[in-house]
Amino acid sequence: MTSDRGATDGRRARGAASRQAILDATVRVIATGGLPSVTHRAVAVEAGVSTALTTYHFATLDDLLQATLASLTEAGVTRLGASAALAKSGTITLADAAAAFLIEELGANRDVFIANLELQFAAVRRTAWSTLMTDHYEAFVELIQHYVGDEQAARAIFSAAFGFAVQQVISGSHPTDATCRSFADDLVARYAQRIGSPIDEH
């Protein structure tokens, strides 16, 4: 009985690993060639697996793309949770959190950010995906609201930071960490003045 259970657990772990490898490969394919470049074969080649395995996990391209968006959203929420924990403990300020978001998304995480953007735009025409995006955005707004205490200001700050990141990607710019930090500091300072509270403190 124990042996059978161990074998089953092993198969599940391998299945989960191959599934995630396919999702990660899909992100790279999107980042390189855009959504039109995504095929089961292209993703299989990128992942180093058989095309049959990609269709086993994801019968259609829509299934594959939706699962990729869900995976990216889950990863983003996980990172956000870590930031929220630091915020609640008083370890980081709002400017710290905003700067870290921009530095990561426009640096080490740039390809993932680009792929995520393409999937988000595609979600406009796929209503089944809309909940994923809404939950993701709301999680960011909730974190910012922890600092500012005002939902409207939180949404504006998130939109400004997100818009800055999108603009950098569209223009092909690669801002330095110092540039990202300067933008975050200025953004937070402007809203601190507007709502009349020290939102960069806890």
TIRO-2110 file (N, C-alpha, C; in Angstrom, 1 decimal):
// TIRO-2110
0.8, -1.2, 0.0, N, 1, A
0.0, 0.0, 0.0, CA, 1, A
0.9, 1.3, 0.0, C, 1, A
1.9, 1.3, 0.9, N, 2, A
2.7, 2.5, 1.0, CA, 2, A
3.5, 2.6, -0.3, C, 2, A
4.0, 1.5, -0.9, N, 3, A
4.7, 1.5, -2.1, CA, 3, A
3.9, 2.1, -3.2, C, 3, A
2.6, 1.7, -3.3, N, 4, A
1.7, 2.2, -4.4, CA, 4, A
1.5, 3.7, -4.2, C, 4, A
1.3, 4.1, -3.0, N, 5, A
1.1, 5.5, -2.7, CA, 5, A
2.3, 6.3, -3.1, C, 5, A
3.5, 5.8, -2.8, N, 6, A
4.7, 6.5, -3.1, CA, 6, A
4.9, 6.6, -4.6, C, 6, A
4.5, 5.6, -5.4, N, 7, A
4.6, 5.6, -6.8, CA, 7, A
3.6, 6.6, -7.4, C, 7, A
2.4, 6.7, -6.8, N, 8, A
1.4, 7.6, -7.3, CA, 8, A
1.8, 9.0, -7.0, C, 8, A
2.4, 9.3, -5.8, N, 9, A
2.9, 10.6, -5.5, CA, 9, A
4.0, 11.0, -6.4, C, 9, A
4.9, 10.1, -6.8, N, 10, A
6.0, 10.3, -7.7, CA, 10, A
5.5, 10.7, -9.1, C, 10, A
4.5, 10.0, -9.5, N, 11, A
3.9, 10.3, -10.9, CA, 11, A
3.3, 11.7, -10.8, C, 11, A
2.6, 12.0, -9.7, N, 12, A
1.9, 13.3, -9.6, CA, 12, A
3.0, 14.4, -9.6, C, 12, A
4.0, 14.2, -8.9, N, 13, A
5.1, 15.2, -8.9, CA, 13, A
5.7, 15.4, -10.2, C, 13, A
6.0, 14.3, -10.9, N, 14, A
6.6, 14.5, -12.3, CA, 14, A
5.6, 15.1, -13.2, C, 14, A
4.3, 14.8, -13.1, N, 15, A
3.3, 15.4, -13.9, CA, 15, A
3.2, 16.9, -13.7, C, 15, A
3.3, 17.3, -12.4, N, 16, A
3.2, 18.7, -12.0, CA, 16, A
4.4, 19.5, -12.6, C, 16, A
5.6, 18.8, -12.5, N, 17, A
6.8, 19.4, -12.9, CA, 17, A
6.8, 19.6, -14.4, C, 17, A
6.3, 18.6, -15.2, N, 18, A
6.3, 18.7, -16.6, CA, 18, A
5.3, 19.8, -17.0, C, 18, A
4.2, 19.9, -16.3, N, 19, A
3.1, 20.9, -16.6, CA, 19, A
3.7, 22.3, -16.4, C, 19, A
4.4, 22.5, -15.3, N, 20, A
5.0, 23.8, -15.0, CA, 20, A
6.1, 24.1, -16.0, C, 20, A
6.9, 23.1, -16.5, N, 21, A
7.9, 23.4, -17.5, CA, 21, A
7.3, 23.9, -18.8, C, 21, A
6.1, 23.3, -19.1, N, 22, A
5.4, 23.7, -20.3, CA, 22, A
4.9, 25.2, -20.2, C, 22, A
4.4, 25.5, -19.0, N, 23, A
3.9, 26.9, -18.8, CA, 23, A
5.0, 27.9, -18.8, C, 23, A
6.2, 27.5, -18.2, N, 24, A
7.3, 28.4, -18.3, CA, 24, A
7.8, 28.6, -19.7, C, 24, A
7.8, 27.5, -20.5, N, 25, A
8.2, 27.6, -21.9, CA, 25, A
7.3, 28.5, -22.7, C, 25, A
6.0, 28.4, -22.3, N, 26, A
5.0, 29.2, -23.0, CA, 26, A
5.3, 30.7, -22.8, C, 26, A
5.7, 31.1, -21.6, N, 27, A
6.0, 32.4, -21.3, CA, 27, A
7.2, 32.9, -22.1, C, 27, A
8.2, 32.0, -22.3, N, 28, A
9.4, 32.4, -23.1, CA, 28, A
9.0, 32.6, -24.5, C, 28, A
8.1, 31.7, -25.0, N, 29, A
7.7, 31.8, -26.4, CA, 29, A
6.9, 33.1, -26.7, C, 29, A
6.1, 33.4, -25.8, N, 30, A
5.3, 34.7, -25.9, CA, 30, A
6.2, 35.9, -25.8, C, 30, A
7.1, 35.9, -24.9, N, 31, A
8.1, 37.0, -24.7, CA, 31, A
8.9, 37.2, -26.0, C, 31, A
9.2, 36.1, -26.6, N, 32, A
10.1, 36.2, -27.8, CA, 32, A
9.3, 36.6, -29.1, C, 32, A
8.2, 35.9, -29.3, N, 33, A
7.5, 36.1, -30.6, CA, 33, A
6.1, 36.5, -30.5, C, 33, A
5.5, 36.8, -29.3, N, 34, A
4.1, 37.2, -29.1, CA, 34, A
3.2, 36.0, -29.2, C, 34, A
1.9, 36.3, -28.9, N, 35, A
0.9, 35.3, -28.8, CA, 35, A
0.8, 34.5, -30.1, C, 35, A
0.9, 35.1, -31.3, N, 36, A
0.8, 34.3, -32.6, CA, 36, A
1.8, 33.2, -32.7, C, 36, A
2.9, 33.3, -32.0, N, 37, A
4.0, 32.3, -32.1, CA, 37, A
3.7, 31.1, -31.3, C, 37, A
2.7, 31.1, -30.4, N, 38, A
2.4, 30.0, -29.5, CA, 38, A
1.7, 28.9, -30.2, C, 38, A
2.3, 27.8, -30.4, N, 39, A
1.7, 26.6, -30.9, CA, 39, A
2.1, 25.4, -29.9, C, 39, A
1.4, 24.3, -29.9, N, 40, A
1.8, 23.2, -29.1, CA, 40, A
3.3, 22.8, -29.5, C, 40, A
3.6, 22.8, -30.7, N, 41, A
4.9, 22.3, -31.2, CA, 41, A
6.0, 23.3, -30.7, C, 41, A
5.7, 24.6, -30.9, N, 42, A
6.7, 25.6, -30.5, CA, 42, A
7.0, 25.5, -29.0, C, 42, A
6.0, 25.4, -28.2, N, 43, A
6.1, 25.3, -26.8, CA, 43, A
6.8, 24.0, -26.4, C, 43, A
6.5, 22.9, -27.1, N, 44, A
7.2, 21.6, -26.8, CA, 44, A
8.7, 21.7, -27.0, C, 44, A
9.0, 22.3, -28.2, N, 45, A
10.4, 22.5, -28.5, CA, 45, A
11.1, 23.3, -27.4, C, 45, A
10.5, 24.4, -27.0, N, 46, A
11.1, 25.3, -26.0, CA, 46, A
11.2, 24.6, -24.7, C, 46, A
10.3, 23.8, -24.3, N, 47, A
10.3, 23.1, -23.1, CA, 47, A
11.2, 21.8, -23.1, C, 47, A
11.5, 21.3, -24.3, N, 48, A
12.3, 20.1, -24.4, CA, 48, A
11.5, 18.9, -24.1, C, 48, A
10.2, 18.9, -24.5, N, 49, A
9.3, 17.8, -24.3, CA, 49, A
8.6, 17.4, -25.6, C, 49, A
7.9, 16.4, -25.6, N, 50, A
7.2, 16.0, -26.9, CA, 50, A
5.9, 16.8, -27.0, C, 50, A
5.5, 17.0, -28.3, N, 51, A
4.2, 17.7, -28.5, CA, 51, A
3.0, 17.0, -27.9, C, 51, A
3.1, 15.7, -27.9, N, 52, A
2.1, 14.9, -27.3, CA, 52, A
1.9, 15.2, -25.8, C, 52, A
3.0, 15.5, -25.1, N, 53, A
2.9, 15.9, -23.7, CA, 53, A
2.2, 17.2, -23.5, C, 53, A
2.5, 18.1, -24.4, N, 54, A
1.8, 19.5, -24.2, CA, 54, A
0.3, 19.3, -24.4, C, 54, A
-0.1, 18.5, -25.4, N, 55, A
-1.5, 18.3, -25.7, CA, 55, A
-2.2, 17.5, -24.6, C, 55, A
-1.4, 16.6, -23.9, N, 56, A
-1.9, 15.8, -22.8, CA, 56, A
-2.3, 16.8, -21.7, C, 56, A
-1.4, 17.7, -21.4, N, 57, A
-1.7, 18.6, -20.3, CA, 57, A
-2.7, 19.7, -20.7, C, 57, A
-2.6, 20.2, -22.0, N, 58, A
-3.5, 21.3, -22.4, CA, 58, A
-4.0, 20.9, -23.8, C, 58, A
-5.3, 20.5, -23.9, N, 59, A
-5.8, 20.0, -25.1, CA, 59, A
-5.9, 21.1, -26.2, C, 59, A
-6.1, 22.3, -25.8, N, 60, A
-6.2, 23.4, -26.8, CA, 60, A
-5.3, 24.5, -26.5, C, 60, A
-5.0, 25.4, -27.4, N, 61, A
-4.1, 26.5, -27.2, CA, 61, A
-4.8, 27.5, -26.2, C, 61, A
-6.1, 27.6, -26.2, N, 62, A
-6.8, 28.4, -25.2, CA, 62, A
-6.6, 27.9, -23.8, C, 62, A
-6.6, 26.6, -23.7, N, 63, A
-6.4, 26.0, -22.4, CA, 63, A
-5.0, 26.3, -21.9, C, 63, A
-4.0, 26.2, -22.8, N, 64, A
-2.6, 26.5, -22.5, CA, 64, A
-2.4, 28.0, -22.1, C, 64, A
-3.0, 28.9, -22.9, N, 65, A
-2.8, 30.3, -22.6, CA, 65, A
-3.5, 30.7, -21.3, C, 65, A
-4.7, 30.2, -21.1, N, 66, A
-5.4, 30.5, -19.8, CA, 66, A
-4.6, 30.0, -18.6, C, 66, A
-4.1, 28.8, -18.7, N, 67, A
-3.3, 28.2, -17.6, CA, 67, A
-2.0, 29.0, -17.4, C, 67, A
-1.4, 29.5, -18.5, N, 68, A
-0.2, 30.3, -18.4, CA, 68, A
-0.5, 31.6, -17.6, C, 68, A
-1.6, 32.3, -18.0, N, 69, A
-2.0, 33.5, -17.3, CA, 69, A
-2.3, 33.2, -15.8, C, 69, A
-3.0, 32.1, -15.5, N, 70, A
-3.2, 31.7, -14.1, CA, 70, A
-2.0, 31.5, -13.4, C, 70, A
-1.0, 30.9, -14.0, N, 71, A
0.3, 30.6, -13.4, CA, 71, A
1.0, 31.9, -13.0, C, 71, A
1.0, 32.8, -14.0, N, 72, A
1.7, 34.1, -13.8, CA, 72, A
1.0, 34.9, -12.7, C, 72, A
-0.3, 34.8, -12.7, N, 73, A
-1.1, 35.6, -11.7, CA, 73, A
-0.8, 35.0, -10.3, C, 73, A
-0.8, 33.7, -10.2, N, 74, A
-0.5, 33.1, -8.9, CA, 74, A
0.9, 33.5, -8.4, C, 74, A
1.9, 33.5, -9.3, N, 75, A
3.2, 33.8, -8.9, CA, 75, A
3.3, 35.3, -8.5, C, 75, A
2.6, 36.1, -9.2, N, 76, A
2.5, 37.6, -8.8, CA, 76, A
1.9, 37.8, -7.5, C, 76, A
0.8, 37.1, -7.2, N, 77, A
0.1, 37.2, -5.9, CA, 77, A
1.0, 36.7, -4.8, C, 77, A
1.8, 35.7, -5.1, N, 78, A
2.7, 35.1, -4.1, CA, 78, A
3.8, 36.2, -3.7, C, 78, A
4.3, 36.8, -4.8, N, 79, A
5.3, 37.9, -4.5, CA, 79, A
4.7, 39.0, -3.8, C, 79, A
3.5, 39.3, -4.2, N, 80, A
2.7, 40.4, -3.5, CA, 80, A
2.5, 40.1, -2.0, C, 80, A
2.2, 38.8, -1.7, N, 81, A
2.0, 38.4, -0.4, CA, 81, A
3.2, 38.7, 0.5, C, 81, A
4.4, 38.4, -0.1, N, 82, A
5.6, 38.6, 0.6, CA, 82, A
5.8, 40.1, 0.9, C, 82, A
5.5, 41.0, -0.1, N, 83, A
5.6, 42.4, 0.1, CA, 83, A
4.6, 42.9, 1.2, C, 83, A
3.4, 42.3, 1.2, N, 84, A
2.3, 42.7, 2.1, CA, 84, A
2.8, 42.3, 3.5, C, 84, A
3.4, 41.2, 3.7, N, 85, A
3.9, 40.8, 5.0, CA, 85, A
5.0, 41.8, 5.5, C, 85, A
5.8, 42.2, 4.6, N, 86, A
6.9, 43.2, 5.0, CA, 86, A
6.2, 44.5, 5.4, C, 86, A
5.2, 44.9, 4.6, N, 87, A
4.5, 46.1, 4.8, CA, 87, A
3.9, 46.2, 6.2, C, 87, A
3.2, 45.1, 6.5, N, 88, A
2.5, 45.0, 7.8, CA, 88, A
3.4, 45.0, 9.0, C, 88, A
4.6, 44.5, 8.7, N, 89, A
5.6, 44.4, 9.8, CA, 89, A
6.3, 45.7, 10.0, C, 89, A
6.1, 46.6, 9.0, N, 90, A
6.8, 47.9, 9.1, CA, 90, A
8.2, 47.9, 8.5, C, 90, A
8.5, 46.8, 7.8, N, 91, A
9.9, 46.7, 7.3, CA, 91, A
10.2, 47.5, 6.1, C, 91, A
9.1, 47.7, 5.2, N, 92, A
9.3, 48.5, 4.0, CA, 92, A
8.2, 49.6, 3.9, C, 92, A
8.6, 50.6, 3.2, N, 93, A
7.6, 51.7, 2.9, CA, 93, A
6.9, 51.5, 1.6, C, 93, A
5.9, 52.3, 1.3, N, 94, A
5.2, 52.2, 0.0, CA, 94, A
6.2, 52.5, -1.1, C, 94, A
7.1, 53.5, -1.0, N, 95, A
8.1, 53.8, -2.0, CA, 95, A
9.0, 52.6, -2.2, C, 95, A
9.4, 51.9, -1.1, N, 96, A
10.2, 50.7, -1.2, CA, 96, A
9.5, 49.7, -2.1, C, 96, A
8.2, 49.4, -1.8, N, 97, A
7.4, 48.4, -2.5, CA, 97, A
7.3, 48.7, -3.9, C, 97, A
7.0, 50.0, -4.2, N, 98, A
6.8, 50.4, -5.6, CA, 98, A
8.1, 50.3, -6.4, C, 98, A
9.2, 50.7, -5.8, N, 99, A
10.4, 50.7, -6.5, CA, 99, A
10.8, 49.2, -6.8, C, 99, A
10.6, 48.4, -5.8, N, 100, A
11.0, 46.9, -5.9, CA, 100, A
10.1, 46.3, -7.1, C, 100, A
8.9, 46.7, -7.2, N, 101, A
8.0, 46.2, -8.2, CA, 101, A
8.5, 46.6, -9.6, C, 101, A
8.9, 47.9, -9.7, N, 102, A
9.4, 48.4, -11.0, CA, 102, A
10.7, 47.8, -11.4, C, 102, A
11.6, 47.7, -10.4, N, 103, A
12.9, 47.2, -10.7, CA, 103, A
12.9, 45.7, -11.1, C, 103, A
12.0, 44.9, -10.5, N, 104, A
11.9, 43.5, -10.8, CA, 104, A
11.2, 43.3, -12.2, C, 104, A
10.1, 44.0, -12.4, N, 105, A
9.3, 43.8, -13.6, CA, 105, A
10.1, 44.3, -14.8, C, 105, A
10.9, 45.4, -14.7, N, 106, A
11.7, 45.9, -15.8, CA, 106, A
13.1, 45.4, -15.9, C, 106, A
13.5, 44.5, -14.9, N, 107, A
14.8, 44.0, -14.9, CA, 107, A
14.8, 42.5, -15.1, C, 107, A
15.0, 41.8, -14.0, N, 108, A
15.1, 40.3, -14.1, CA, 108, A
13.8, 39.6, -14.6, C, 108, A
12.7, 40.3, -14.3, N, 109, A
11.4, 39.7, -14.6, CA, 109, A
10.8, 40.2, -15.9, C, 109, A
11.6, 40.9, -16.7, N, 110, A
11.1, 41.7, -17.9, CA, 110, A
10.3, 40.8, -18.9, C, 110, A
10.9, 39.6, -19.3, N, 111, A
10.3, 38.8, -20.2, CA, 111, A
9.0, 38.2, -19.7, C, 111, A
8.9, 37.9, -18.4, N, 112, A
7.7, 37.5, -17.8, CA, 112, A
6.6, 38.6, -17.8, C, 112, A
7.1, 39.8, -17.5, N, 113, A
6.2, 41.0, -17.5, CA, 113, A
5.6, 41.2, -18.9, C, 113, A
6.4, 41.1, -20.0, N, 114, A
6.0, 41.3, -21.4, CA, 114, A
4.9, 40.2, -21.7, C, 114, A
5.2, 39.0, -21.4, N, 115, A
4.3, 37.9, -21.7, CA, 115, A
3.0, 38.1, -20.9, C, 115, A
3.1, 38.5, -19.7, N, 116, A
1.9, 38.8, -18.9, CA, 116, A
1.0, 39.9, -19.5, C, 116, A
1.7, 40.9, -20.0, N, 117, A
1.0, 42.0, -20.7, CA, 117, A
0.2, 41.5, -21.9, C, 117, A
0.9, 40.7, -22.7, N, 118, A
0.2, 40.1, -23.9, CA, 118, A
-1.0, 39.3, -23.5, C, 118, A
-0.9, 38.5, -22.5, N, 119, A
-2.0, 37.7, -22.0, CA, 119, A
-3.1, 38.6, -21.4, C, 119, A
-2.7, 39.6, -20.8, N, 120, A
-3.8, 40.5, -20.2, CA, 120, A
-4.6, 41.2, -21.3, C, 120, A
-3.9, 41.6, -22.3, N, 121, A
-4.6, 42.3, -23.4, CA, 121, A
-5.5, 41.3, -24.1, C, 121, A
-5.0, 40.0, -24.3, N, 122, A
-5.8, 39.0, -24.9, CA, 122, A
-7.1, 38.7, -24.0, C, 122, A
-7.0, 38.9, -22.7, N, 123, A
-8.1, 38.6, -21.8, CA, 123, A
-9.3, 39.5, -22.1, C, 123, A
-9.0, 40.7, -22.7, N, 124, A
-10.1, 41.6, -23.1, CA, 124, A
-11.2, 40.9, -23.9, C, 124, A
-10.7, 40.0, -24.8, N, 125, A
-11.6, 39.3, -25.7, CA, 125, A
-12.0, 37.8, -25.2, C, 125, A
-11.5, 37.5, -24.0, N, 126, A
-11.8, 36.2, -23.4, CA, 126, A
-12.4, 36.4, -22.0, C, 126, A
-13.7, 36.5, -21.9, N, 127, A
-14.3, 36.9, -20.6, CA, 127, A
-14.0, 35.9, -19.5, C, 127, A
-13.7, 34.6, -19.9, N, 128, A
-13.5, 33.6, -18.9, CA, 128, A
-12.2, 33.9, -18.1, C, 128, A
-11.3, 34.8, -18.7, N, 129, A
-10.0, 35.1, -18.1, CA, 129, A
-10.2, 36.3, -17.2, C, 129, A
-11.2, 37.1, -17.3, N, 130, A
-11.3, 38.4, -16.6, CA, 130, A
-11.2, 38.3, -15.1, C, 130, A
-11.7, 37.3, -14.5, N, 131, A
-11.6, 37.1, -13.1, CA, 131, A
-10.2, 37.1, -12.6, C, 131, A
-9.4, 36.4, -13.4, N, 132, A
-7.9, 36.3, -13.0, CA, 132, A
-7.3, 37.7, -12.9, C, 132, A
-7.6, 38.5, -13.9, N, 133, A
-7.0, 39.8, -14.0, CA, 133, A
-7.6, 40.7, -12.9, C, 133, A
-8.9, 40.6, -12.6, N, 134, A
-9.5, 41.4, -11.6, CA, 134, A
-8.9, 41.1, -10.2, C, 134, A
-8.8, 39.8, -9.9, N, 135, A
-8.2, 39.4, -8.6, CA, 135, A
-6.8, 39.9, -8.5, C, 135, A
-6.0, 39.8, -9.6, N, 136, A
-4.6, 40.2, -9.5, CA, 136, A
-4.5, 41.7, -9.2, C, 136, A
-5.2, 42.5, -10.0, N, 137, A
-5.2, 44.0, -9.8, CA, 137, A
-5.7, 44.4, -8.4, C, 137, A
-6.8, 43.7, -7.9, N, 138, A
-7.3, 44.1, -6.6, CA, 138, A
-6.3, 43.8, -5.5, C, 138, A
-5.5, 42.7, -5.7, N, 139, A
-4.5, 42.4, -4.7, CA, 139, A
-3.5, 43.5, -4.6, C, 139, A
-3.1, 44.1, -5.7, N, 140, A
-2.1, 45.2, -5.7, CA, 140, A
-2.8, 46.4, -5.0, C, 140, A
-4.0, 46.7, -5.4, N, 141, A
-4.7, 47.9, -4.8, CA, 141, A
-4.8, 47.7, -3.3, C, 141, A
-5.1, 46.5, -2.8, N, 142, A
-5.3, 46.3, -1.4, CA, 142, A
-4.0, 46.5, -0.7, C, 142, A
-2.9, 46.1, -1.2, N, 143, A
-1.6, 46.4, -0.6, CA, 143, A
-1.3, 47.9, -0.5, C, 143, A
-1.5, 48.6, -1.6, N, 144, A
-1.3, 50.0, -1.5, CA, 144, A
-2.2, 50.7, -0.6, C, 144, A
-3.4, 50.3, -0.5, N, 145, A
-4.4, 50.9, 0.4, CA, 145, A
-4.0, 50.7, 1.8, C, 145, A
-3.2, 49.7, 2.1, N, 146, A
-2.7, 49.5, 3.5, CA, 146, A
-1.9, 50.7, 3.9, C, 146, A
-1.2, 51.3, 3.0, N, 147, A
-0.4, 52.5, 3.3, CA, 147, A
-1.2, 53.8, 3.3, C, 147, A
-2.1, 53.9, 2.2, N, 148, A
-2.7, 55.2, 2.0, CA, 148, A
-4.0, 55.4, 2.7, C, 148, A
-4.7, 54.3, 3.0, N, 149, A
-6.0, 54.3, 3.7, CA, 149, A
-7.1, 54.9, 2.8, C, 149, A
-6.8, 55.0, 1.5, N, 150, A
-7.8, 55.6, 0.6, CA, 150, A
-7.8, 54.8, -0.7, C, 150, A
-9.0, 54.2, -1.0, N, 151, A
-9.0, 53.3, -2.2, CA, 151, A
-8.8, 54.0, -3.5, C, 151, A
-9.3, 55.2, -3.7, N, 152, A
-9.1, 55.9, -4.9, CA, 152, A
-7.7, 56.2, -5.1, C, 152, A
-7.0, 56.7, -4.1, N, 153, A
-5.6, 57.0, -4.2, CA, 153, A
-4.8, 55.7, -4.5, C, 153, A
-5.2, 54.6, -3.8, N, 154, A
-4.5, 53.4, -4.1, CA, 154, A
-4.6, 52.9, -5.5, C, 154, A
-5.7, 53.1, -6.1, N, 155, A
-5.9, 52.7, -7.5, CA, 155, A
-5.1, 53.6, -8.4, C, 155, A
-5.1, 54.9, -8.1, N, 156, A
-4.3, 55.8, -8.9, CA, 156, A
-2.8, 55.5, -8.8, C, 156, A
-2.3, 55.2, -7.7, N, 157, A
-0.9, 54.9, -7.5, CA, 157, A
-0.5, 53.7, -8.3, C, 157, A
-1.4, 52.6, -8.2, N, 158, A
-1.1, 51.4, -8.9, CA, 158, A
-1.1, 51.7, -10.4, C, 158, A
-2.1, 52.4, -10.9, N, 159, A
-2.2, 52.7, -12.3, CA, 159, A
-1.0, 53.4, -12.8, C, 159, A
-0.5, 54.4, -12.0, N, 160, A
0.6, 55.2, -12.4, CA, 160, A
1.9, 54.3, -12.5, C, 160, A
2.1, 53.5, -11.5, N, 161, A
3.3, 52.6, -11.5, CA, 161, A
3.2, 51.6, -12.6, C, 161, A
2.0, 51.0, -12.8, N, 162, A
1.8, 50.0, -13.8, CA, 162, A
2.0, 50.7, -15.2, C, 162, A
1.5, 51.9, -15.4, N, 163, A
1.6, 52.6, -16.6, CA, 163, A
3.0, 52.9, -16.9, C, 163, A
3.8, 53.3, -15.9, N, 164, A
5.2, 53.6, -16.1, CA, 164, A
6.0, 52.4, -16.6, C, 164, A
5.7, 51.2, -16.0, N, 165, A
6.3, 50.0, -16.5, CA, 165, A
5.9, 49.6, -17.9, C, 165, A
4.7, 49.8, -18.2, N, 166, A
4.2, 49.5, -19.6, CA, 166, A
4.9, 50.4, -20.6, C, 166, A
5.0, 51.7, -20.3, N, 167, A
5.6, 52.6, -21.2, CA, 167, A
7.0, 52.3, -21.4, C, 167, A
7.8, 51.9, -20.4, N, 168, A
9.2, 51.5, -20.6, CA, 168, A
9.3, 50.3, -21.5, C, 168, A
8.4, 49.3, -21.4, N, 169, A
8.5, 48.2, -22.2, CA, 169, A
8.1, 48.5, -23.7, C, 169, A
7.1, 49.3, -23.9, N, 170, A
6.7, 49.7, -25.2, CA, 170, A
7.7, 50.5, -25.9, C, 170, A
8.4, 51.4, -25.2, N, 171, A
9.5, 52.2, -25.8, CA, 171, A
10.8, 51.5, -25.9, C, 171, A
10.9, 50.3, -25.4, N, 172, A
12.1, 49.5, -25.4, CA, 172, A
13.2, 50.1, -24.5, C, 172, A
12.8, 50.8, -23.5, N, 173, A
13.7, 51.4, -22.5, CA, 173, A
14.0, 50.4, -21.4, C, 173, A
15.2, 50.5, -20.9, N, 174, A
15.7, 49.7, -19.8, CA, 174, A
16.2, 50.6, -18.6, C, 174, A
15.2, 51.1, -17.9, N, 175, A
15.6, 52.1, -16.8, CA, 175, A
16.5, 51.5, -15.7, C, 175, A
17.3, 52.3, -15.2, N, 176, A
18.2, 51.8, -14.1, CA, 176, A
17.4, 51.7, -12.8, C, 176, A
18.0, 51.0, -11.9, N, 177, A
17.3, 50.9, -10.6, CA, 177, A
17.1, 52.2, -10.0, C, 177, A
18.0, 53.1, -10.2, N, 178, A
17.9, 54.5, -9.6, CA, 178, A
16.8, 55.3, -10.2, C, 178, A
16.5, 55.1, -11.5, N, 179, A
15.4, 55.7, -12.2, CA, 179, A
14.1, 55.2, -11.7, C, 179, A
14.0, 53.9, -11.5, N, 180, A
12.8, 53.3, -10.9, CA, 180, A
12.5, 53.8, -9.5, C, 180, A
13.6, 53.9, -8.7, N, 181, A
13.5, 54.4, -7.4, CA, 181, A
13.0, 55.9, -7.3, C, 181, A
13.6, 56.7, -8.2, N, 182, A
13.3, 58.1, -8.3, CA, 182, A
11.8, 58.3, -8.7, C, 182, A
11.3, 57.5, -9.6, N, 183, A
9.9, 57.6, -10.0, CA, 183, A
9.0, 57.2, -8.9, C, 183, A
9.3, 56.1, -8.2, N, 184, A
8.5, 55.7, -7.0, CA, 184, A
8.5, 56.7, -5.9, C, 184, A
9.6, 57.3, -5.6, N, 185, A
9.7, 58.3, -4.6, CA, 185, A
8.8, 59.5, -4.9, C, 185, A
8.9, 59.9, -6.2, N, 186, A
8.2, 61.1, -6.7, CA, 186, A
6.7, 60.8, -6.6, C, 186, A
6.3, 59.6, -7.1, N, 187, A
4.9, 59.2, -7.1, CA, 187, A
4.3, 59.2, -5.7, C, 187, A
5.0, 58.6, -4.8, N, 188, A
4.5, 58.6, -3.4, CA, 188, A
4.4, 59.9, -2.8, C, 188, A
5.4, 60.8, -3.1, N, 189, A
5.4, 62.1, -2.5, CA, 189, A
4.3, 63.0, -3.0, C, 189, A
4.0, 62.8, -4.3, N, 190, A
2.9, 63.6, -4.9, CA, 190, A
1.5, 63.2, -4.2, C, 190, A
1.3, 61.9, -4.0, N, 191, A
0.0, 61.5, -3.4, CA, 191, A
0.0, 61.8, -1.9, C, 191, A
1.2, 61.8, -1.3, N, 192, A
1.2, 62.2, 0.1, CA, 192, A
0.7, 63.6, 0.3, C, 192, A
1.1, 64.5, -0.6, N, 193, A
0.7, 65.9, -0.6, CA, 193, A
-0.8, 66.0, -0.9, C, 193, A
-1.3, 65.2, -1.9, N, 194, A
-2.7, 65.4, -2.3, CA, 194, A
-3.7, 65.0, -1.2, C, 194, A
-3.4, 63.9, -0.5, N, 195, A
-4.3, 63.4, 0.5, CA, 195, A
-3.9, 63.9, 1.9, C, 195, A
-2.8, 64.6, 2.0, N, 196, A
-2.4, 65.2, 3.2, CA, 196, A
-2.1, 64.2, 4.3, C, 196, A
-1.4, 63.1, 4.0, N, 197, A
-1.0, 62.2, 5.0, CA, 197, A
0.4, 61.6, 4.7, C, 197, A
1.2, 61.2, 5.7, N, 198, A
2.5, 60.7, 5.5, CA, 198, A
2.4, 59.2, 5.0, C, 198, A
2.0, 59.0, 3.7, N, 199, A
1.8, 57.6, 3.3, CA, 199, A
3.0, 56.8, 3.1, C, 199, A
4.2, 57.4, 3.2, N, 200, A
5.4, 56.6, 3.1, CA, 200, A
5.9, 56.1, 4.4, C, 200, A
5.1, 56.2, 5.5, N, 201, A
5.4, 55.8, 6.8, CA, 201, A
4.3, 54.8, 7.3, C, 201, A
4.6, 54.2, 8.4, N, 202, A
3.6, 53.1, 8.9, CA, 202, A
3.0, 53.7, 10.2, C, 202, A
END
